[in-house]
Amino acid sequence: MVHSAAVIGRVGALAVALGVGATIASGAASADSGDQGSESSASSSSNSGESAGTDTRREAPREARKAPPQRKASDRTSLSVRTAGDPERSLRTQRRPAVRANTEPDNELRQAPAATPEDRRSSDDPPAPAENPAALTALAAARREVGHDTAKIVESVADGQTTSVTAAPVSPLGTPDQLRAEKLAKRIVNSLPVKLVKVVLRAGFLRAAQQQFDRVNGPDQENIDRLDAAVNAYAMASAFQQQLLNSAKPTVVMQVAPPHAWYGQTVGASRILYDNPDTIYRFMGVNGASSYVITGRFDDLDNLPADTTFSVLTGLTGNTAAVLTKDKLVINPDGTFTITADSRPADGRQNHLQLTADTTLIATRNTLSDWTNQHPMSLEIARVGGPPNSLFSQLGGFAIPGIGPAVVRSKLLTALVSVVPPLPFVPTVLRGAVTAVIMALGIQREAQYMAVATKDPTTGQRIEPNVFKDPTRNAEFLATQLQSAGYFQLADDEALVITINRAGAGYFIVPVTDDWTITKDYWNEQTSLNNVQAVADDPAGSTYTIVVSPSDPGVANWVSTGGLNQGTISIRFQDIDPEAAHLPTVSAQVVRRSELGSVLPPGTRYVTAAERAAQIALRKSGFNQRFAPYPQA
């Protein structure tokens, strides 16, 4: 009852503050707001926290309080880095700028916080070896020191004692923040609001599929059998998104991920909306009233990911407001980099992202074309300026359309919403209620993404199955990507033959997804191929012929449908040369498997059963590295 009263009291206070503020602000809008794209409004947004009594030193996590070591001028060199499928590319490097130390953190950061009631209510999760604070700290330290080395001795000094620990290889993805987010997401999806909305979501997905796939009489039984898994994955993704809503306490969260087990916990799939098997997706909740510093590290500059992007996303739809691409990312000689993000223009700052008033997320993608040698980057975020944490931010107020941008633009509203402090912890049922709202929005989103495969991007008219046209920019969430999307309908003895000329793209992938736009078991089955995994038709590596079919035709460039006769495909092209004279092209045709020899190019490589098994084994080994040292079953 006490906790309920606290929730009701603070929510009521927030509502009063918003109501009074909105009335007053309507008369002062001209002074406190402006166009988000203008320099003046950016300055206003960046200063709004200061006008609200903000101490810009208060909110940065402890990791940001110590300035990184300064490097000598001789370290500012130019690196020549070769990436898979790319010509040799020169990357500028710089001395890593120091993050200003926070010398006066607020009370909640002055000492290690005690376990919250929500943290203690986790008996439904299996025990994690790195669950206690000391173990999590050691895990984070080992990860920073070891990276992907097979083994390394880490020395630490405590109470005058020096100890040596042999650290096993670890994944930069398994951070303490990630493990906590996964445990919390599991509790959220088991809450009553989420369970209720799953029923609605299932009906909405099914209705959308019946409409979008009307040319083939709707989803077939194989896809209907996978509907529950799709709904569960969307619920899990929504539970992660709910945790990103408090942009005053940002963390880096991996989602749109396959099911995995590590550190004593099993995590369900959060794959949605044409997830790419090659891409590691991580998200950070941000708002235009605050400023942030993102730090990261690539462990091997000779094997950088095929593509890396940092995208500023706005609103609920995830439209892209700004992108930092890999060719613009300045990396230090030791593989580290620093990115700043705030409402001001770059003004000469390298690695800067400008946040708009309606910014909600920064999304980062590591695309690994070579699963064996390329690894995801380490990544952390710290908030270094902005209004104090509040109930408004805790409940995702900055992400609410209309309200969030209005608060960012108005110094007065920012001050008013900052008056009501955050709750000591957010009850799981409340998190579940917010997650349920996010899930409900998924009905429209799923229909929209199905339409990417079932409609002509130019005319908007429904297309027949097995039709793939030249790629276009049809994904608002990744403006630097080209896509050729479509859906297939194949008999057991049929194959879809896709011919790709990647032209100025350094990377492409052909992944199979079901009617619900979700990949299947791409680690144990070859349900996708990229330009590094596939065999080119020509010595220049520009043209590729891919065979998509339910059963193995014995071709090296076979993409399995995972047993599906109906499904979707979104062929992606990334790392596109802006100076390229020609863009990628795609064509497709359906043939009987017995007729494959007549349409495949001369020199097509075929494989034996043993060679196919070796292909899959190499694939699984590369996949396991993402979750090292915990190989996936």
C-alpha positions in Angstrom: 0.0 0.0 0.0 2.8 2.4 0.8 4.5 1.8 -2.6 1.1 2.2 -4.3 0.5 5.5 -2.6 4.0 6.7 -3.6 3.3 5.8 -7.2 -0.1 7.5 -7.2 1.3 10.5 -5.4 4.2 11.1 -7.7 2.2 10.4 -10.9 -0.4 12.9 -9.7 2.2 15.5 -8.9 3.7 15.0 -12.4 0.3 15.4 -14.0 -0.3 18.6 -12.1 3.1 19.9 -13.1 2.5 19.1 -16.8 -1.0 20.7 -16.7 0.2 23.9 -15.1 3.3 24.0 -17.2 1.4 23.5 -20.5 -0.9 26.4 -19.6 1.9 28.8 -18.8 4.1 27.6 -21.6 1.4 28.2 -24.2 1.9 31.9 -23.7 5.7 31.7 -23.6 6.2 29.2 -26.5 7.8 31.8 -28.7 10.5 32.4 -26.2 11.1 28.7 -25.1 10.7 26.8 -28.4 11.8 26.8 -31.9 12.4 24.8 -35.0 14.4 21.7 -34.1 16.5 21.9 -37.1 17.8 25.4 -36.4 20.9 26.3 -34.5 19.1 28.6 -32.1 16.7 25.8 -31.0 19.6 23.4 -30.6 21.2 25.9 -28.3 18.0 26.4 -26.4 17.6 22.7 -26.0 21.1 22.2 -24.8 20.7 25.0 -22.2 17.3 24.0 -21.0 18.8 21.7 -18.4 20.9 24.5 -17.0 17.9 26.7 -16.6 16.2 24.0 -14.7 18.8 24.1 -12.0 20.7 21.3 -13.6 24.2 20.3 -12.5 25.8 18.8 -15.6 28.1 16.8 -13.4 25.4 14.8 -11.7 24.1 12.1 -14.0 27.2 10.6 -15.6 27.9 7.0 -14.5 31.1 6.3 -12.6 32.8 4.9 -15.7 32.7 8.5 -17.2 34.2 10.3 -14.2 37.8 9.4 -14.9 39.4 11.0 -18.0 41.1 8.4 -20.3 44.9 8.7 -20.5 46.1 11.4 -22.9 48.0 10.1 -25.9 51.1 11.6 -27.4 50.9 13.6 -30.6 52.8 10.8 -32.3 49.8 8.5 -31.8 47.8 10.6 -34.2 48.5 8.4 -37.2 46.6 7.3 -40.3 45.5 3.7 -40.4 45.0 1.6 -43.5 42.3 -0.9 -42.6 41.1 -3.7 -44.8 37.6 -4.9 -44.3 36.0 -8.0 -45.8 34.7 -7.3 -49.2 36.0 -3.8 -49.2 38.9 -2.1 -51.0 41.6 -0.9 -48.7 40.2 2.1 -46.9 42.0 4.8 -45.0 40.5 5.7 -41.6 41.5 8.9 -39.9 42.5 8.6 -36.3 42.6 11.1 -33.5 43.7 11.4 -29.9 40.7 10.3 -27.8 39.2 13.3 -26.1 38.9 13.2 -22.4 35.4 12.8 -20.8 35.0 15.5 -18.2 35.1 14.0 -14.8 32.1 14.3 -12.5 33.3 15.4 -9.2 30.0 15.8 -7.4 27.7 12.9 -8.3 24.2 12.9 -6.9 23.3 10.8 -3.9 22.3 7.8 -5.8 25.7 7.6 -7.4 27.9 8.3 -4.4 27.8 4.8 -3.2 27.0 1.4 -4.7 23.1 1.2 -4.6 21.6 -1.6 -2.5 19.6 -4.2 -4.3 16.1 -2.9 -5.0 13.0 -4.9 -4.2 12.7 -5.5 -7.9 16.2 -6.9 -8.1 15.5 -9.2 -5.2 12.4 -10.6 -6.8 14.2 -12.6 -9.4 13.8 -16.2 -8.1 12.2 -17.1 -11.5 15.5 -16.6 -13.2 18.3 -19.2 -13.0 21.3 -18.2 -10.9 24.0 -16.3 -12.8 27.6 -16.9 -11.9 28.3 -13.2 -12.3 25.2 -12.0 -10.4 26.7 -10.4 -7.4 28.2 -6.9 -7.7 31.8 -8.0 -7.1 31.5 -10.6 -9.8 29.9 -8.2 -12.2 32.7 -5.7 -11.6 35.3 -8.4 -12.2 33.5 -9.4 -15.4 33.4 -5.9 -16.7 37.1 -5.4 -15.9 38.1 -8.6 -17.6 36.0 -7.7 -20.6 37.8 -4.4 -21.0 41.2 -6.0 -20.6 40.8 -9.2 -22.5 38.6 -8.4 -25.5 38.7 -11.5 -27.7 42.1 -12.8 -26.6 42.2 -16.5 -25.9 43.6 -15.9 -22.4 45.3 -13.1 -20.5 46.6 -12.5 -17.1 44.8 -9.6 -15.4 46.5 -8.1 -12.4 44.5 -6.1 -9.8 45.5 -4.4 -6.6 43.2 -4.5 -3.6 44.2 -3.7 0.0 47.8 -3.8 -1.0 47.5 -7.3 -2.4 48.3 -8.2 -6.0 46.4 -11.1 -7.5 46.7 -12.7 -10.9 43.6 -14.1 -12.7 43.5 -16.0 -15.9 40.5 -14.6 -17.8 38.7 -16.7 -20.4 37.6 -15.2 -23.7 34.5 -13.0 -23.2 32.0 -11.4 -25.5 31.7 -7.6 -25.5 28.0 -8.1 -25.6 27.6 -9.8 -22.2 27.9 -6.6 -20.1 26.5 -6.4 -16.6 23.9 -3.9 -17.9 22.9 -6.4 -20.6 22.5 -9.3 -18.2 20.4 -7.2 -15.9 18.2 -6.0 -18.8 17.7 -9.6 -19.9 16.6 -10.8 -16.5 14.2 -7.8 -16.2 12.8 -8.4 -19.6 12.0 -12.0 -18.7 10.0 -10.8 -15.7 8.2 -8.1 -17.8 7.0 -10.6 -20.4 5.5 -12.7 -17.7 3.4 -9.9 -16.3 -0.3 -9.9 -16.7 -0.6 -6.8 -19.0 1.9 -8.4 -21.5 0.1 -11.7 -21.4 -3.2 -10.1 -22.2 -1.8 -8.0 -25.1 -0.2 -11.1 -26.6 -3.7 -12.3 -27.4 -4.5 -9.1 -29.2 -1.1 -9.0 -30.9 -1.6 -12.6 -32.3 -4.9 -11.7 -33.8 -3.5 -8.5 -35.3 -0.5 -10.3 -36.8 -2.8 -12.9 -38.3 -5.2 -10.4 -39.8 -2.3 -8.4 -41.3 -0.8 -11.5 -42.9 -4.2 -12.5 -44.4 -4.4 -9.1 -46.0 -0.8 -8.7 -47.1 -0.4 -12.2 -48.5 -3.8 -12.3 -50.2 -2.2 -13.2 -53.6 -1.2 -16.6 -52.1 -4.3 -17.1 -49.9 -2.8 -15.8 -46.7 -0.2 -17.5 -44.5 0.2 -21.2 -44.9 0.1 -23.7 -42.0 3.9 -23.7 -41.5 3.8 -20.0 -40.9 0.8 -20.1 -38.7 2.6 -22.7 -36.6 5.3 -20.1 -36.0 3.0 -17.3 -35.1 3.2 -17.8 -31.3 7.0 -17.6 -31.5 6.7 -14.4 -33.4 4.4 -12.8 -30.8 6.7 -14.0 -28.0 9.7 -12.4 -29.8 7.9 -9.1 -30.3 6.9 -9.1 -26.6 10.5 -9.7 -25.6 11.7 -6.9 -27.9 9.1 -4.6 -26.4 10.3 -5.4 -22.9 13.8 -4.3 -23.8 12.4 -1.2 -25.4 10.5 -0.3 -22.2 13.8 -0.3 -20.4 15.3 2.2 -22.8 12.6 4.8 -22.1 14.4 6.4 -19.2 16.9 8.5 -21.2 18.2 10.1 -18.0 19.8 6.8 -17.0 21.0 5.4 -20.4 22.4 2.0 -20.9 23.5 0.0 -23.9 21.1 -2.8 -24.6 21.4 -5.6 -27.2 18.0 -6.6 -28.7 16.6 -7.9 -32.0 18.7 -10.9 -31.0 18.4 -14.7 -31.2 17.6 -16.9 -28.2 20.8 -17.6 -26.2 22.1 -18.9 -22.9 25.0 -17.4 -21.0 26.1 -16.5 -17.5 23.6 -18.9 -16.0 20.5 -17.5 -17.7 18.5 -18.4 -20.8 17.1 -15.6 -22.9 14.3 -15.8 -25.4 14.4 -14.4 -28.9 13.7 -10.7 -29.5 14.1 -10.9 -33.3 11.6 -8.7 -35.2 11.1 -6.9 -38.5 13.6 -8.5 -40.9 16.4 -9.1 -38.4 19.7 -9.5 -40.1 21.7 -12.6 -39.0 24.9 -10.7 -39.6 24.0 -7.7 -37.5 24.5 -7.0 -33.8 21.8 -4.5 -32.8 22.3 -2.3 -29.8 20.2 0.6 -28.6 20.6 3.5 -26.2 17.7 5.7 -24.9 18.5 9.4 -25.3 16.6 12.8 -25.3 17.4 16.2 -26.9 17.5 17.9 -23.5 20.6 16.0 -22.4 24.1 15.4 -23.6 25.9 12.1 -23.8 29.3 10.5 -24.4 29.5 7.1 -26.1 32.8 5.2 -25.8 33.7 2.0 -27.6 36.5 -0.2 -28.9 37.2 -2.5 -31.8 39.5 -5.3 -30.7 41.0 -5.9 -34.2 41.6 -3.1 -36.6 42.6 -5.5 -39.3 39.2 -7.2 -39.2 36.7 -4.4 -38.7 33.0 -5.3 -39.1 31.7 -5.0 -42.7 29.6 -2.0 -41.6 29.1 0.0 -38.5 26.6 2.8 -38.1 25.3 5.0 -35.3 21.8 6.3 -36.1 19.8 9.0 -34.3 16.2 7.8 -34.3 13.1 9.9 -33.7 9.6 9.3 -32.4 7.9 5.9 -32.2 8.5 5.0 -35.9 12.3 5.3 -35.7 12.9 7.7 -38.5 16.6 8.5 -39.0 17.6 12.1 -38.1 21.3 11.6 -38.4 23.8 8.8 -39.1 27.5 8.4 -38.3 28.8 5.8 -40.8 32.0 3.8 -40.5 33.9 5.8 -43.1 33.3 8.9 -40.9 34.0 7.3 -37.6 37.4 8.4 -36.2 39.2 5.6 -34.5 42.2 5.8 -32.3 45.3 3.6 -33.0 44.3 1.3 -30.0 40.8 0.7 -31.5 39.0 3.0 -29.2 36.7 5.8 -30.2 34.5 8.5 -28.5 31.2 9.9 -29.8 29.4 13.0 -28.4 25.7 13.4 -28.7 23.7 16.6 -27.9 21.3 19.1 -29.4 24.1 21.3 -30.8 25.7 21.1 -34.2 29.1 19.5 -34.5 30.9 22.8 -35.0 34.1 21.0 -35.9 33.7 18.2 -33.4 34.6 14.8 -34.8 32.3 11.8 -34.1 29.3 14.0 -33.1 25.6 13.2 -33.4 23.1 16.0 -33.2 20.0 15.2 -31.2 16.6 16.7 -32.3 13.8 17.5 -29.9 12.0 14.3 -30.8 15.0 12.0 -30.6 14.3 8.9 -28.6 17.1 6.4 -29.4 20.6 6.0 -30.8 20.8 2.7 -32.6 24.1 1.1 -33.5 24.7 -1.8 -35.8 27.8 -3.9 -36.3 27.4 -6.0 -39.4 29.7 -9.0 -39.3 30.2 -10.5 -42.8 33.1 -12.7 -41.7 31.7 -14.5 -38.7 35.1 -16.1 -37.8 37.3 -13.0 -37.8 35.0 -10.0 -37.2 33.8 -9.2 -33.8 31.3 -6.7 -32.3 32.7 -3.6 -30.7 32.7 -2.9 -27.0 30.3 -0.1 -26.2 29.3 2.2 -23.2 27.3 5.4 -22.8 27.3 8.1 -20.1 25.0 11.0 -19.7 27.1 14.1 -18.9 24.5 16.9 -18.9 20.8 17.6 -18.8 17.9 17.9 -16.4 18.0 15.6 -13.3 16.4 12.2 -13.4 12.7 12.5 -12.8 9.5 10.5 -12.8 8.7 12.0 -16.2 11.9 10.5 -17.6 11.5 7.3 -15.7 8.1 6.7 -17.2 9.4 7.5 -20.7 7.9 11.0 -21.0 10.6 12.1 -23.4 9.5 9.4 -25.9 5.8 10.4 -25.9 4.9 12.0 -29.2 4.1 15.7 -28.9 4.8 15.8 -25.1 8.4 14.8 -25.2 9.5 17.3 -27.9 7.5 20.1 -26.2 9.3 19.5 -22.9 12.7 19.4 -24.7 12.0 22.8 -26.4 10.7 24.5 -23.3 12.9 25.5 -20.4 9.8 26.0 -18.2 8.4 22.5 -19.0 11.7 20.9 -18.5 12.0 22.5 -15.1 8.5 21.5 -14.1 8.7 17.9 -15.0 12.1 17.7 -13.2 10.4 18.6 -9.9 8.9 15.2 -9.3 11.7 12.7 -8.4 11.7 9.1 -9.8 10.3 6.2 -8.0 12.8 4.1 -6.0 11.9 1.2 -8.3 9.4 0.7 -11.0 6.9 -2.2 -10.2 7.0 -5.0 -12.8 3.3 -4.6 -13.4 3.8 -1.0 -14.4 6.7 -1.9 -16.7 4.4 -4.5 -18.1 1.7 -2.0 -18.8 4.1 0.3 -20.7 5.4 -2.7 -22.6 1.8 -3.7 -23.5 1.4 -0.2 -25.1 4.5 -0.7 -27.1 3.3 -4.2 -28.2 0.0 -2.8 -29.3 1.7 -0.4 -31.6 3.4 -3.5 -33.1 0.2 -4.5 -35.0 0.5 -1.5 -37.3 4.3 -1.9 -37.5 4.1 -5.6 -38.4 1.6 -4.8 -41.2 3.9 -2.0 -42.5 6.9 -4.3 -42.6 5.0 -7.1 -44.3 4.0 -4.6 -46.9 7.7 -4.0 -47.7 7.8 -7.5 -49.1 4.3 -7.7 -50.6 4.0 -4.2 -52.3 5.8 -2.5 -55.2 7.9 0.3 -53.5 7.2 2.6 -56.5 3.5 2.0 -57.1 2.4 0.7 -53.8 0.4 -2.0 -55.5 0.5 -5.6 -54.3 3.0 -7.8 -56.2 3.1 -11.5 -57.0 5.4 -13.9 -55.1 9.0 -14.5 -56.3 9.4 -11.0 -57.7 12.5 -9.1 -56.6 13.4 -5.7 -58.1 16.5 -3.5 -57.9 17.1 -2.3 -54.4 15.8 1.0 -53.0 15.9 2.9 -49.8 12.7 1.7 -48.1 13.8 1.4 -44.5 13.3 4.6 -42.5 15.4 3.3 -39.7 18.6 2.9 -41.7 19.0 5.6 -44.3 22.3 4.3 -45.6 21.0 0.9 -46.6 19.4 -0.3 -49.8 16.9 -3.2 -49.9 15.3 -5.5 -52.4 12.4 -7.1 -50.6 9.8 -9.7 -51.7 8.2 -12.9 -50.7 8.4 -16.4 -52.1 6.0 -19.2 -52.7 7.8 -22.5 -53.7 6.8 -26.1 -54.1 9.1 -28.7 -52.6 10.8 -29.3 -56.0 11.2 -25.6 -56.9 14.0 -23.2 -56.4 14.2 -19.4 -56.5 17.4 -18.3 -58.4 18.5 -14.8 -57.4 21.2 -13.0 -59.4 22.9 -10.1 -57.6 25.4 -7.5 -58.9 26.6 -5.7 -55.8 28.2 -2.8 -57.8 29.3 -0.2 -55.3 28.2 -2.0 -52.2 30.8 -3.5 -50.0 28.3 -5.8 -48.4 25.1 -7.7 -49.1 23.1 -10.5 -47.6 20.3 -12.7 -48.7 18.4 -13.8 -45.5 15.1 -15.8 -45.4 12.5 -14.7 -43.0 9.0 -16.1 -42.4 5.7 -14.3 -43.0 6.1 -12.6 -39.7 9.5 -11.1 -41.0 11.6 -13.1 -38.5 14.6 -15.3 -39.2 14.7 -18.9 -38.1 17.7 -21.0 -36.8 20.4 -19.3 -38.9 23.3 -20.7 -36.8 22.5 -24.4 -37.4 21.0 -23.9 -40.9 22.3 -21.9 -43.9 19.2 -19.7 -44.0 21.3 -16.7 -45.1 24.4 -15.9 -47.2 26.5 -12.8 -47.5 29.1 -11.8 -50.0 31.9 -13.2 -47.8 30.2 -16.6 -47.2 29.0 -17.0 -50.8 31.1 -17.9 -53.9 31.2 -15.2 -56.6 30.4 -15.9 -60.2 33.3 -13.8 -61.4 36.9 -13.2 -60.3 36.2 -9.6 -59.4 33.6 -10.7 -56.9 30.8 -8.5 -58.3 28.2 -11.0 -59.4 26.6 -13.7 -57.3 24.0 -16.4 -58.0 22.0 -17.6 -55.0 19.7 -20.6 -54.9 16.8 -20.4 -52.4 14.9 -23.6 -51.9 13.3 -25.8 -49.2 15.6 -28.7 -49.9 19.4 -28.8 -50.5 20.2 -28.7 -54.3 23.9 -29.3 -53.6 24.9 -25.8 -54.7 27.5 -24.0 -52.5 25.4 -20.8 -52.7 22.3 -22.5 -51.3 20.1 -20.5 -48.9 17.7 -22.8 -47.1 14.1 -21.7 -46.4 14.3 -23.5 -43.1 11.7 -25.9 -44.4 9.3 -23.1 -45.4 7.4 -23.1 -48.7 6.3 -19.5 -48.1 8.1 -16.6 -46.6 9.8 -13.2 -47.0 13.2 -12.1 -48.0 14.8 -8.6 -47.6 18.1 -8.5 -49.5 20.3 -5.8 -47.9 23.1 -3.8 -49.3 25.4 -1.7 -47.0 28.7 0.1 -47.1 27.7 1.7 -50.3 30.3 3.8 -52.0 28.7 7.3 -52.4 30.9 7.9 -55.5 29.8 4.6 -57.2 28.7 5.1 -60.8 26.3 2.2 -60.6 24.1 0.8 -57.8 23.4 -2.8 -57.0 20.9 -4.8 -59.2 18.8 -7.9 -58.4 16.8 -10.3 -60.6 15.0 -13.6 -59.8 13.3 -16.5 -61.4 11.7 -19.7 -60.3 12.7 -23.1 -61.8 12.3 -26.7 -61.1 15.3 -28.2 -59.2 15.8 -30.5 -62.1 16.3 -27.5 -64.4 18.9 -25.7 -62.2 21.8 -26.7 -64.4 20.3 -24.8 -67.3 20.1 -21.5 -65.5 23.1 -21.5 -63.2 26.3 -19.8 -64.5 29.3 -21.8 -65.8 31.6 -22.7 -63.0 28.9 -22.9 -60.4 30.4 -24.7 -57.3 28.7 -27.7 -56.0 29.3 -29.3 -52.6 29.2 -32.8 -51.1 27.3 -33.7 -48.0 30.5 -33.6 -46.0 31.4 -30.1 -47.4 27.9 -28.9 -46.5 28.4 -30.2 -43.0 31.7 -28.3 -42.8 30.0 -25.1 -44.0 27.4 -25.4 -41.2 30.1 -26.2 -38.6 32.1 -23.1 -39.6 28.9 -21.1 -39.4 28.0 -22.4 -35.9 31.6 -21.7 -34.7 31.4 -18.1 -35.8 28.0 -17.6 -34.2 29.3 -19.0 -30.9 31.9 -16.3 -30.8 29.2 -13.7 -30.2 28.4 -15.3 -26.9 31.9 -16.5 -25.9 32.7 -18.3 -23.7 29.3 -19.9 -23.8 28.8 -22.0 -27.0 25.1 -22.1 -28.0 23.3 -25.4 -28.3 
